[in-house]
Amino acid sequence: MNNALRTFRQALTIARRDFVATVFTPVFLLFLFAPVLLGSFSAIGGMGAASVADSRGDKSRIVAILPDAPARTMAAADARLRTAFRRSDEAPPVLLTRQPGRDPAAQARAAFTRDDFEATAVLYGPLDRPQVLYGPRGGRAADYLALLAAETVVAERPGGSVPRITAVKTQTERPRGSAGNRRQSASFAVFGVFLLNLFLASQVVGTMAEERNNKVIEVLAAAVPLESVFLGKLLGMFGVAVLFVGFWGAIIARLGALLPPELASALAIQAAVGLPAFVALFLAYFTMAYLLLGSAFLVVGAQASTPREIQMLALPISIVQMGMLALALAGTARPDSWIATAAQLFPLSSPFAMAGQAATTPSLWPHVAAIAWQLLWVTIFITLGARLFRRGVLQSGGPRPFWKRARAG
Amino acid sequence: MADDLAVFAEHLVKRFGERRVVDGIDLAVPRGAIYGVLGPNGAGKTTTLRTLLGIIEPDEGRRSVLGHFSPREASDRVGYLPEERGLYPSMKARDAIAFMGALRGLDRRTGRARAAELMEAAGLGHAVDEKIKKLSKGMAQLVQLLGSVVHRPDLLVLDEPFSGLDPVNQEKLEALILAERDRGATVLFSTHIMAHAERVCDRLAIIAGGKRRFEGTVDEARGTLPSRVRYLPTRPDAGLADVLPHDAVPDGAGWRFQLPAEGIEGLLVTLIDRGYGIGGLSIERPGLHDAFVRIVGTAAATGDAA
């Protein structure tokens, strides 16, 4: 029993030391408040997801190319039928009516290329023999348009005989460069930059701990400015990231060549800035995202002195990354909203958001400005990190401000 | 500030919290000299050196290194061995030395070639391609020392370079310090082991409690204490104490006392005249150790020391 008590007492001694060593560190505060970050970012993420869903819903339309009179009748029928849908997500997309031109078939096909709405199904031709074109996932919308055509015919001939109505439904590929494809490419860009950085940027967090543990930091700090040490650490790990991305990029490119042509076509990138510029911008934003997140994590990690503290940083770091993704996605879903502007301006989400914008907006100058803005923040993070490190770890401060010197006498 | 100074510091102050770790230190290290910064543990030696090198910024005062008020501007011409030794454990010894040279602007190829030469000369030729983690602590320390001289610096700053080395390696280090001075470099090192300072230093400063307590040559330091006389009479007698100076104390069969300011000759004549004879006589100059203990002890006694 005595032995057991002794063992327990010794275990408590070690537990107490570990507890104190863990809790009484600044890093623990980050760990402790990680759920607050999680909550904030979840809220942003929720807004993002809702925005994605809303934007898809907002922009989706079913289109009827009809003369005025039947168009009004169809709109009335649509209003009646919609009451049958209790849940908004079950309801078909909003109905748009358009006056037929000389070539309604061409007009219908063109509806799928519009930027101001995303056509899921388009009806044209005589109402008793309507033609319905529909895009991917537009089958139900096409059925609904055919039903509306029948209701319109019935409503226009009250008491009369109703001809047999046969709608010809044809699935059509969404043309390249449509708004939908661009948004898909934007989401791909945001996710791509995010995924590439998810594991790679967080690798930087523990690199300064190595120097602190084996005391090399003193040699480095005496020989080169700390800013160079920080930048060197960041670039070294970026080299590792590029090697990783290059390796897996080459493999995925090879695998891509084996995909069936239809699938490859569906997955093809459609970017507003053009494919070569999009690829260049994607790589640039991957680099910027790495440098920004990496420098931020490097700065935070440099304050940690033990592997335990480094480990505790993993949670807040993951949450921050998820938060940046959510913010960028929210911005991509609503390109003209305040959240898009916020995502593009906030330094840590800016590369993700701007990668998405490269897919949806053709102008290039915002990217030049964004990259300059992001580089400025990399510089700020590194400079700030070096200062914090010098002050906190090397215990060096600049000369005291004059008012403190005066007060000290 | 004179051009013939490699390091110059004027009223350096560094506080950690409210404690003045370096408290108004002045230093003037001549070019080409071996200069020791001596002091007890916690005297502020390391902080002084780190402040001089720009690793930490002073709160007050100014300093210059090789003529530059910003030590960074001279960093390629400076070699530094920190008190807390640090090397990358998985690096090979040769690469570690070349890496340290590269940090100071030496190209890697030259660095690697010089590293092999330096290791060979230091008797570490067999360990050129060994990883640091495979070396003994002393060997790793020597490797780091070689890393601090591989770029042939004009100023070599060594913080407690002798600690952790066995006597053989301590001797090698002394030889290396002298060789660096002969090459034309200035060597500034801190230590609390007086024997090394006594053997190699051209000038030294003794600091305690963050303040400079002494500055001068080794001889000048020793001169702060009078020489001591050890006298052995041929005829022991109780009355001898009345003839000897007041501070004389028995020491075995003889006596020990400070060398009188007027010299020893008059006392010897008296001793012979009174028949005590001279069985043995030696005049001992105080060592640096004694001077250090007195200087630091005085500082402690006045409540100034760390």
Interface residues (C-beta under 8 A of the other chain):
Chain A: E211 N214 K215 V216 I217 E218 V219 L220 A221 A222 A223 V224 P225 R390 L394 Q395 S396 G397 G398 P399 R400 R405
Chain B: F16 R50 L53 G54 I55 I56 E57 P58 D59 E60 R72 S75 V78 Y80 P82 E84 R85 G86 L87 Y88 P89 M100 L103 R104 Q144 G147
